[in-house]
Amino acid sequence: MITRESINEITSKRVNHLFLIFSIFSYFYASLLILYFALLFLGFVFPQYSAIHLIIWFSFFGITLFWLNQVLHSKYLGKFFLVLLFLLNIIALYSILIRIYEYGFTPSRYFVIISCIFLFVSVISSLFLRDYLKILFYLFAVLCIFSIFGSFNAIRVSVDSQLRALKSLEMNAENYTRISNIYRFLTHYINEDELADYRTFLNSQGENGYKYQNYKI
């Protein structure tokens, strides 16, 4: 006869097996990302695409899985896993800061910074605090309000940053591609009349045979 206790025991075993699989995957994936960036730093591989967003999404998945492990009193993911997440977020923060230094803010880069801040606090809180979920909930709410409605929201910071970048560029053929892409970005948020000089420049260069290229600002 199947009792409630036996059902609970079977369910518990299946959940533990599932968490074991997720935990093995998490350790493997985190180690793979760290290895990739180590090889990149040493010059053994060359970047074909940005892996920063992979780190961010995996870190959110990993920290959530760690919290669930804690709730279920599982020992599959321990503090060493949090150290791996911490290292990954240092890599992500370093990489995005270099990108911002070179090309300025965009909304996606802005939210990568916000995500890194939240993940850093999440990892540190998970290591040293007990009642960390409440703190992180308030932090998440504050960051959302700050980044969407605050004076330094994602759009305003990005527009100001790209305007500064645009004004720092000389209007010549060498800078055509970057100017054209910044121009297209800015026209989504400000009046094109404010960019009349750049529009004239782009039109004149277009007549000379230049075309927009797929250049990420």
N, C-alpha and C positions, 0 to 999 in steps of 0.2 A: 504494500500500500504506500502510495506517494503522500508524504506529509509536507506540511508547510516548511518544516526545517530542512527536509531534503531538497525542496525546490530552491530555498534560499542558498543552500550550500552549492548546488549546481550552478545557480546564477552567479554566485560569488567567484567560483572557479573560472567561469567563462569570462567574467569581467577582468579577472586577474590575468588570464591568458591574453586578452585583448590589450591590456595595458603593457604587458610584457612585449608584445609585438610593436606597439607604438614607441615604447622606450628604446628598443633596439634600433628602430628606424631613426629615432631622434638623435641618439648618440652617433650613429653612422653618418647621418646627414650633417650634423654640426661639425664632426671631424673632417668631413669632405670639404665643407666650405672653408674651414680654417686652413686645410692643406692647399686648397686652390689659391687663397690669398697669400699664403706663404711662398708658393711657387711664383706667384705674380710679383711679389716684392723682391724676390731673388733674381727675377728676370728669366726664369725658365719657361714661362708661358706669357702670352700677350693677350690682353683683354679683347674679346670679340663683342661683348655686350656688358652692360652693367649688372652686377650681381647683388647690388645693394638692396633692391626690393625683395630679392629672395631671402636675404638675411632678416629683413623686417618681418615679412610674413611668417617665416619659420620661427622667429623669436616669439611672436605672439602665440603661435601654436604651441611652442615649447613651454612657455611660462604658464599657459593655461593647463597644459597636460601636467606640469609639476604641481599646480594647485590641486587638481583633481586627485593626483597621487597622494597628496597630503591629507585630503579629506577622507580618502579610502584607506589611509594608513599603509600605503604601499611603499616599499623601499626600492622600487625599480629606478626611480629618478631621485638622486640625492643632491647634495650641495655641489658636488663636482660638476653636475650638469649645469647648475646655475653659473659656475665659473666659466664654462664653455659659452653660455649665452652672453655673459659679460664681455668676453673676448670678442665675440662676433659683433657686439654692438659698438665696441671701440673701433673695430675695422670699418663698420658702416658709417660711424660718425666721422672718422678720419677721411674716408673716401668722399663723403658728401660735402665736407668742408672744403676739400680741394676743388671739387666741381663748382661750388658756390664762389670760391675765390677766383676761379678762372672765368666763369660765365654768369655769375650773379644768381639771384634767387628766382625760382619759378614756384608755382603752387605745389608741385610734386616734391621739390626739394625742401620746401618749407615744412611740409607734413612729414617728410622723412626725419627732419630735425626734431619735430614734436614727438614723433614715435620713439626716437632714440631716448629723449628725455624721460618719457613714460616708462620705457623698458628698463632704463638704468635704475630708476626709482623702484620699479617692480622687483628687480633682481636683488637690490640692496635690502629692500624691505623684507623680502622673502627669506633672506639670510639672517637678519638680525631682529626682526619684529614679529610679534605674535598676531596682533590684531591689524594685519597689514591690508586686508581686503577693503576695509572701510576707508582707510587712508587713500588707497589707490582709486577707489570709486570717486571720491571728492577731487583728487588730482585729475582724473580723466575728465570730469565735468568742467573743471576750471580751464584745462587746456583746450577743450572744445569751444568754450565761450570765448576764450582769449584769441584763438586762431581764426574764428569765424566772425565774431562781432567786435572784437577789441580794436584799439587804435593801431595795433600792429598785426592786423589780420593778414591772412595769406595773400590775398589779392593786392592789398595796398603795399605790402612789403615787396612783393614780386614786381609790381608796376614801377615803383620807385627805383628798384634795383636795375631793372632793364632799361629804364630811361637814362640812368647814370651811365650804364654800359654803352647805350646808343650814342650819347653825347661825347663819349670818350673816343669814338671811332672816327677816323677820317673817312670822308665820302670818296672812296676810290675803288677801283676794280678789285683790289685784293680783299677788301672788306665787304664786297657786295653780298656774298652769301649770308654772312652773319647779320648784316644790316637788314636784309630782306626778311629773315626769320624773326628777328626782334620786332621789326615793323608789323609783321603779321600777328605776332603775339599781342602787341600793344593795341592794335585796332579792335581787339575784342573788349577792351576795357576803357579806352579813352577816345575822344573825338579825333578823327583822322586829320582835321584841320590843324591840330597842334603838331602834326608830323608832316606838314605840307612840303617842307624842304627835302625830307627823306623820300617822300612819294615822288617828287620831281626827279630826284637822283635815281631812284629805282626804275622809273619809266625811261629815263634817258639811257641807262645801262641796258635795259631790256631791248631797246631799239638797236643796240650794238651787238645783240646776239646772246646776252647773258640770260640764264633762266634760273628760276628758283631751284635750289637743291635741298635735299633732305638733310638739313643741318639742325641738330638739337641745340637750342640755346640753353 
